[in-house]
Amino acid sequence: MILSSLRRLPWLLALSALILLLDRITKSWVAAHVRMGEAIPVVPHILRITHYANFGGNFGIFAESAQESALAHWGLIGLNSLIPLLLFTVMVRWANRHTLSSIGLALALGGTLGNLHDRFAYGSVVDFIEVHIFGYHWPDFNVADMTYVTCFFLLLLDLLRKKKAATHSKFYSSENIQSQPQERVL
């Protein structure tokens, strides 16, 4: 089982590398073409490309603390340094058994490495996608952040599929079929 898992691992790592590359390219483009704090409207009143420095965690969590305190800043970097190790470990263990889950983990690994790069290189993460829906402003985000959301939904979908398969299997087991009353045909 470990051997077959390791055969799929290079593909999953290639997916992580592709996400890391896409994250770096998009952030570099934004840094080169959009001045800090400015925005380019894509869909008026809904979607803009911005240039924002996020000193906090995902979606700006702890941004003020991390900007004001070196301890909070380095604490976030330390935590973000452990996450890729955890994702990689779980990805290796699930590589063969959980296809959607392992793909989600590979996406999240690439995204985590992208944001970690920014934290080490710039002290903050470049966020550039700004969304307004029905008057609600979603915190600015980037490609890496999208991979976390995608990972969550793939894990959830995989869990729901497995639960449905287990229920289906239990219902149609030979033991259950034999115990069902037979219908009489008239």
Backbone bond lengths (Angstrom), bond angles and torsions (degrees), N, CA, C in turn:
res aa  C-N    CA-C-N  psi(-1)  N-CA   C-N-CA  omega(-1)  CA-C   N-CA-C  phi
1 M - - - 1.446 - - 1.529 109.90 -
2 I 1.316 118.52 -43.76 1.458 121.78 179.14 1.529 109.75 -62.38
3 L 1.332 117.28 -39.43 1.454 120.96 -178.80 1.525 111.11 -63.11
4 S 1.342 117.37 -45.67 1.466 119.33 178.94 1.521 110.53 -66.16
5 S 1.323 117.19 -32.85 1.457 122.49 176.30 1.528 109.29 -62.57
6 L 1.311 116.21 -43.86 1.456 121.02 -178.45 1.528 111.60 -68.53
7 R 1.332 117.72 -26.13 1.466 120.23 177.17 1.520 111.16 -68.19
8 R 1.319 117.31 -33.62 1.460 121.32 179.59 1.521 111.69 -84.32
9 L 1.293 117.91 -20.11 1.454 122.34 -175.82 1.533 113.30 -55.89
10 P 1.345 120.46 -44.19 1.470 118.92 178.82 1.536 112.97 -58.22
11 W 1.317 117.84 -35.76 1.462 120.65 178.62 1.526 110.65 -68.06
12 L 1.310 115.99 -40.76 1.458 119.98 178.85 1.531 110.50 -67.04
13 L 1.319 116.51 -40.30 1.465 120.16 177.45 1.529 111.12 -66.96
14 A 1.327 117.34 -34.40 1.467 120.54 175.93 1.530 109.86 -65.03
15 L 1.330 117.41 -38.53 1.462 120.92 176.30 1.534 110.00 -63.90
16 S 1.325 117.35 -42.34 1.469 121.20 176.50 1.524 110.52 -61.05
17 A 1.317 116.85 -43.18 1.474 121.16 179.91 1.533 110.68 -65.01
18 L 1.328 117.25 -38.48 1.463 121.11 177.79 1.532 110.70 -63.26
19 I 1.319 117.15 -42.72 1.465 121.06 177.88 1.528 110.20 -64.27
20 L 1.323 116.50 -44.00 1.472 120.66 177.65 1.527 110.11 -58.52
21 L 1.320 117.01 -44.92 1.464 121.63 179.67 1.530 110.91 -63.52
22 L 1.327 117.39 -46.30 1.463 121.48 179.01 1.532 110.83 -61.51
23 D 1.319 116.19 -40.87 1.462 121.05 177.97 1.528 110.66 -62.42
24 R 1.314 116.62 -46.56 1.476 120.69 -179.19 1.530 110.99 -65.12
25 I 1.333 117.84 -42.21 1.472 120.82 -179.30 1.520 110.74 -63.17
26 T 1.329 117.20 -46.30 1.466 119.75 -177.85 1.523 111.04 -66.26
27 K 1.310 117.80 -42.13 1.468 120.32 179.47 1.523 111.31 -66.66
28 S 1.329 117.04 -38.88 1.471 120.51 177.88 1.525 110.97 -65.03
29 W 1.337 116.21 -40.23 1.461 119.87 178.20 1.526 110.35 -62.17
30 V 1.318 116.32 -46.60 1.465 120.41 179.91 1.530 110.22 -61.64
31 A 1.312 117.77 -45.56 1.469 121.17 -179.34 1.529 111.10 -61.54
32 A 1.326 117.72 -33.06 1.460 121.64 -178.36 1.531 113.05 -83.55
33 H 1.337 118.08 -26.41 1.467 120.29 -171.83 1.527 116.12 -115.22
34 V 1.319 117.80 -13.04 1.468 120.60 -178.50 1.525 107.49 -127.22
35 R 1.315 116.12 121.16 1.459 118.77 179.70 1.525 110.09 -70.33
36 M 1.329 115.42 150.82 1.461 121.76 -179.75 1.534 110.02 -52.25
37 G 1.329 115.74 126.84 1.458 121.63 177.89 1.516 114.55 87.73
38 E 1.328 118.35 -11.07 1.461 121.10 178.73 1.522 110.24 -92.47
39 A 1.347 115.62 169.56 1.464 120.36 -177.05 1.529 111.07 -145.30
40 I 1.330 115.22 151.72 1.455 122.89 174.28 1.529 107.04 -115.74
41 P 1.339 117.99 115.66 1.467 118.90 178.66 1.532 110.96 -66.65
42 V 1.313 116.88 133.35 1.466 122.43 176.13 1.522 108.50 -106.09
43 V 1.327 117.23 -53.17 1.457 124.20 172.91 1.529 105.03 -123.47
44 P 1.343 118.00 109.10 1.463 120.23 -173.88 1.529 113.46 -49.80
45 H 1.331 114.99 133.27 1.464 124.64 177.86 1.528 113.72 66.68
46 I 1.335 118.64 6.60 1.467 120.85 179.72 1.530 111.75 -128.03
47 L 1.338 117.41 -52.77 1.468 121.35 -173.12 1.520 110.62 -132.20
48 R 1.338 114.87 130.56 1.464 121.34 176.32 1.526 109.37 -135.68
49 I 1.341 115.02 150.31 1.458 121.68 170.13 1.524 105.64 -95.66
50 T 1.318 116.65 119.77 1.459 121.80 -177.12 1.525 109.39 -118.03
51 H 1.306 115.96 179.06 1.460 120.77 171.95 1.522 106.24 -133.53
52 Y 1.314 115.02 107.97 1.453 121.72 -173.21 1.521 108.74 -133.35
53 A 1.323 116.74 136.68 1.471 121.65 176.41 1.521 108.29 -97.51
54 N 1.319 116.27 114.89 1.465 122.25 -179.75 1.534 108.00 -98.69
55 F 1.321 116.13 110.20 1.458 120.95 179.67 1.523 112.02 -86.19
56 G 1.332 117.16 -12.26 1.458 121.67 -176.52 1.524 111.96 -95.77
57 G 1.326 113.72 -158.76 1.460 120.66 178.44 1.516 110.29 -84.12
58 N 1.324 115.98 -162.04 1.460 120.53 -179.83 1.517 110.54 -56.11
59 F 1.331 114.81 137.38 1.459 122.96 178.45 1.530 112.16 56.37
60 G 1.340 116.78 29.96 1.456 121.57 173.37 1.513 116.46 81.29
61 I 1.328 117.84 9.18 1.464 120.36 179.78 1.532 109.23 -62.88
62 F 1.308 117.96 133.09 1.469 125.97 -179.71 1.524 113.63 63.31
63 A 1.327 117.28 23.65 1.472 120.44 -176.90 1.521 111.92 -61.18
64 E 1.326 117.90 -46.52 1.466 120.02 -178.42 1.524 110.89 -65.35
65 S 1.325 116.46 -42.80 1.472 120.28 -179.61 1.517 111.10 -61.36
66 A 1.327 116.66 -44.66 1.461 120.63 -177.62 1.517 111.92 -69.17
67 Q 1.335 116.95 -28.33 1.455 120.09 179.98 1.531 110.85 -78.74
68 E 1.325 116.50 -31.48 1.458 120.85 -176.38 1.525 113.63 -91.91
69 S 1.324 117.39 -22.87 1.456 120.43 -174.33 1.526 111.35 -125.36
70 A 1.319 115.95 124.75 1.465 120.38 177.51 1.527 110.16 -64.07
71 L 1.336 117.14 -34.02 1.460 120.91 178.60 1.531 111.21 -62.78
72 A 1.331 117.18 -45.11 1.464 121.11 178.40 1.527 110.27 -65.75
73 H 1.331 116.74 -40.69 1.467 121.26 178.87 1.526 110.85 -59.86
74 W 1.319 116.71 -50.68 1.460 120.28 -178.67 1.528 111.77 -72.54
75 G 1.326 116.70 -27.65 1.466 120.08 173.90 1.516 111.02 -63.32
76 L 1.349 116.59 -42.35 1.469 120.23 176.39 1.524 111.25 -63.97
77 I 1.325 116.43 -41.50 1.466 119.91 178.29 1.525 109.97 -63.57
78 G 1.334 117.25 -42.21 1.468 120.30 178.73 1.515 111.82 -62.15
79 L 1.328 116.28 -45.73 1.464 120.61 178.88 1.526 110.40 -63.42
80 N 1.341 116.20 -44.67 1.457 120.08 179.16 1.522 112.90 -67.44
81 S 1.315 117.64 -18.74 1.469 120.62 176.03 1.530 111.42 -79.92
82 L 1.320 116.88 -27.51 1.461 120.70 178.91 1.527 112.56 -79.76
83 I 1.311 116.49 -30.89 1.467 120.69 -175.75 1.530 112.50 -59.97
84 P 1.355 120.51 -45.37 1.471 118.16 177.87 1.527 112.89 -60.07
85 L 1.314 117.29 -35.30 1.470 120.12 178.36 1.532 110.71 -64.79
86 L 1.322 115.55 -43.22 1.458 120.32 177.95 1.531 110.87 -64.13
87 L 1.334 116.69 -47.06 1.463 120.69 179.42 1.529 111.08 -59.73
88 F 1.328 116.99 -43.99 1.465 120.80 -179.83 1.527 110.65 -63.23
89 T 1.323 117.36 -44.08 1.463 121.14 -179.59 1.527 111.19 -60.76
90 V 1.314 116.92 -47.38 1.470 120.62 -179.96 1.523 110.05 -67.47
91 M 1.320 117.39 -38.91 1.462 121.31 179.21 1.529 110.93 -60.80
92 V 1.312 117.66 -41.86 1.469 121.09 178.10 1.526 110.09 -63.43
93 R 1.320 117.27 -42.97 1.470 120.76 -178.50 1.528 112.14 -68.17
94 W 1.348 117.38 -33.55 1.466 121.43 -176.40 1.513 113.63 -98.87
95 A 1.304 118.43 -0.60 1.465 121.43 -171.54 1.516 112.99 -54.03
96 N 1.307 118.64 -37.03 1.451 120.59 -176.40 1.523 112.47 -92.95
97 R 1.316 118.45 -33.50 1.454 121.08 -171.50 1.521 114.96 -88.67
98 H 1.294 119.30 -33.08 1.461 121.61 -172.17 1.527 110.06 -122.93
99 T 1.285 117.01 88.56 1.454 120.72 -174.39 1.523 112.71 -59.87
100 L 1.332 118.31 -54.90 1.464 119.71 -179.70 1.525 110.99 -62.48
101 S 1.308 116.82 -40.64 1.462 120.62 -179.80 1.520 111.05 -64.37
102 S 1.315 117.74 -44.55 1.466 119.30 -178.15 1.522 111.08 -68.00
103 I 1.329 118.04 -33.65 1.468 120.79 175.50 1.527 109.60 -66.12
104 G 1.318 116.59 -44.13 1.463 120.27 177.85 1.519 111.69 -60.01
105 L 1.320 116.66 -42.81 1.459 120.53 179.15 1.530 111.33 -65.27
106 A 1.330 116.60 -37.63 1.472 120.18 177.77 1.529 110.34 -64.59
107 L 1.336 116.63 -40.57 1.470 120.05 176.93 1.527 110.52 -61.85
108 A 1.337 115.64 -48.27 1.467 120.43 -178.85 1.528 111.53 -63.73
109 L 1.330 117.78 -35.95 1.465 120.72 178.32 1.527 110.31 -61.71
110 G 1.329 116.96 -47.52 1.465 120.24 178.49 1.517 112.04 -61.30
111 G 1.336 116.55 -42.16 1.457 120.57 178.90 1.516 112.70 -65.55
112 T 1.323 115.99 -42.14 1.461 120.32 179.48 1.529 111.01 -62.59
113 L 1.323 115.95 -41.00 1.468 119.33 178.07 1.526 110.91 -65.92
114 G 1.339 117.51 -35.22 1.465 120.80 177.54 1.516 111.84 -63.46
115 N 1.331 116.42 -47.57 1.473 119.31 179.31 1.524 111.22 -68.93
116 L 1.333 117.19 -34.86 1.460 120.54 178.15 1.530 110.43 -64.17
117 H 1.322 116.57 -40.03 1.466 120.86 175.87 1.523 110.32 -55.54
118 D 1.339 116.63 -47.71 1.465 120.64 -179.38 1.526 111.39 -60.59
119 R 1.317 116.53 -43.01 1.476 120.02 -178.03 1.531 110.75 -61.10
120 F 1.335 116.36 -42.43 1.465 119.27 179.48 1.529 111.21 -73.20
121 A 1.322 117.49 -42.43 1.463 121.05 -174.59 1.524 113.22 -76.69
122 Y 1.333 118.07 -38.25 1.469 120.97 -172.13 1.525 114.02 -121.55
123 G 1.313 118.12 -10.12 1.453 120.60 -177.27 1.519 113.52 82.37
124 S 1.332 116.96 -4.41 1.458 122.61 177.98 1.530 108.25 -152.79
125 V 1.325 115.17 169.32 1.466 120.81 179.91 1.525 108.52 -103.35
126 V 1.322 116.76 136.81 1.463 121.54 177.34 1.533 108.55 -80.49
127 D 1.332 115.99 115.72 1.465 121.99 173.72 1.517 107.10 -109.35
128 F 1.340 116.92 142.74 1.464 117.62 -174.04 1.523 115.43 -146.81
129 I 1.299 119.32 -2.21 1.467 120.62 179.20 1.523 107.44 -104.73
130 E 1.323 115.83 118.93 1.465 121.28 -178.22 1.531 108.42 -117.81
131 V 1.328 115.89 126.66 1.466 121.32 -176.92 1.523 110.14 -123.64
132 H 1.322 115.28 134.44 1.468 123.22 173.26 1.530 106.78 -122.11
133 I 1.323 117.18 122.72 1.466 121.21 177.82 1.520 108.31 -131.17
134 F 1.339 116.05 121.78 1.471 122.49 179.02 1.529 111.44 49.81
135 G 1.315 116.66 44.66 1.452 120.78 177.91 1.525 114.38 80.44
136 Y 1.321 118.09 -4.61 1.458 120.92 179.04 1.526 108.87 -93.87
137 H 1.333 116.85 131.11 1.459 121.40 177.52 1.516 109.24 -101.15
138 W 1.318 116.41 112.79 1.456 121.73 176.57 1.517 108.07 -77.16
139 P 1.348 118.86 138.89 1.479 119.58 178.28 1.529 111.08 -55.77
140 D 1.328 115.99 140.33 1.462 120.77 179.70 1.529 109.71 -56.10
141 F 1.319 115.77 146.50 1.463 120.73 -177.89 1.514 109.90 -145.54
142 N 1.330 116.97 -177.17 1.462 122.49 -177.58 1.526 109.76 -141.66
143 V 1.314 117.07 -175.43 1.465 121.90 -179.40 1.528 110.81 -60.16
144 A 1.315 116.93 -41.93 1.475 120.50 -179.66 1.522 110.35 -59.34
145 D 1.326 116.88 -43.48 1.464 120.11 -179.83 1.534 111.04 -63.40
146 M 1.330 116.74 -35.74 1.472 119.73 178.25 1.523 110.91 -63.63
147 T 1.334 116.81 -31.07 1.471 118.57 -179.70 1.521 111.29 -69.38
148 Y 1.334 117.55 -31.34 1.472 119.70 178.29 1.521 110.36 -66.46
149 V 1.322 115.82 -43.62 1.464 120.52 179.69 1.530 109.63 -65.09
150 T 1.338 116.37 -43.11 1.462 120.56 178.57 1.525 110.28 -62.55
151 C 1.319 117.16 -42.27 1.469 121.50 178.02 1.523 110.18 -58.61
152 F 1.320 116.75 -46.98 1.460 120.73 179.84 1.530 110.70 -56.91
153 F 1.331 117.25 -47.73 1.463 119.94 -178.27 1.525 112.52 -67.96
154 L 1.333 117.64 -35.51 1.473 119.72 176.58 1.530 111.07 -66.66
155 L 1.334 117.05 -40.92 1.463 120.49 176.79 1.530 110.63 -63.03
156 L 1.327 116.09 -43.38 1.462 120.84 179.33 1.527 110.71 -64.45
157 L 1.319 117.21 -45.54 1.469 121.48 178.47 1.521 110.87 -60.63
158 D 1.324 116.80 -43.32 1.465 120.87 178.86 1.527 110.72 -63.10
159 L 1.318 116.52 -42.44 1.456 120.67 177.89 1.526 111.42 -62.33
160 L 1.328 117.01 -45.01 1.466 120.75 179.43 1.525 111.65 -65.24
161 R 1.330 116.90 -39.03 1.473 120.47 177.45 1.525 110.84 -63.06
162 K 1.313 116.58 -43.20 1.467 120.29 -179.54 1.524 110.74 -67.57
163 K 1.320 116.61 -38.24 1.465 119.88 178.17 1.523 110.12 -65.33
164 K 1.329 117.28 -42.02 1.466 121.29 178.68 1.525 110.33 -65.01
165 A 1.329 116.62 -41.99 1.465 120.33 179.27 1.523 110.87 -64.16
166 A 1.331 117.12 -40.02 1.463 120.33 178.92 1.524 110.49 -65.99
167 T 1.321 117.47 -41.63 1.464 121.14 178.39 1.515 110.10 -65.51
168 H 1.327 116.80 -43.28 1.459 122.10 178.79 1.520 110.65 -61.77
169 S 1.319 115.81 -44.58 1.463 120.90 -179.92 1.519 111.05 -64.08
170 K 1.305 116.64 -41.94 1.459 121.07 -179.93 1.524 110.61 -65.09
171 F 1.324 117.22 -41.80 1.453 121.15 -177.79 1.521 111.63 -67.09
172 Y 1.327 116.80 -39.54 1.454 120.71 -176.66 1.521 113.72 -97.61
173 S 1.310 117.74 16.49 1.458 119.13 178.26 1.530 108.86 -66.08
174 S 1.312 117.06 153.95 1.465 121.12 -177.26 1.523 110.77 -60.42
175 E 1.297 116.97 -31.74 1.455 120.60 179.39 1.529 110.49 -65.74
176 N 1.318 116.91 -42.46 1.454 121.71 -178.63 1.527 110.85 -71.54
177 I 1.323 117.72 -39.11 1.464 121.42 -179.89 1.520 110.09 -64.02
178 Q 1.339 117.86 -41.99 1.462 120.75 -179.65 1.520 111.50 -66.36
179 S 1.309 117.72 -30.03 1.456 119.34 -177.42 1.525 112.13 -84.90
180 Q 1.345 117.69 -7.26 1.451 120.23 178.29 1.522 109.49 -75.65
181 P 1.338 117.26 137.66 1.458 119.32 177.61 1.522 110.29 -65.96
182 Q 1.286 116.69 142.87 1.466 122.35 179.68 1.514 109.64 -81.55
183 E 1.321 116.56 137.88 1.448 120.61 176.80 1.517 108.79 -82.20
184 R 1.274 115.14 142.70 1.473 119.52 178.25 1.506 108.28 -94.71
185 V 1.279 117.05 133.15 1.449 122.47 177.62 1.518 107.89 -94.36
186 L 1.293 118.19 125.58 1.472 122.25 -179.68 1.481 111.48 -97.99
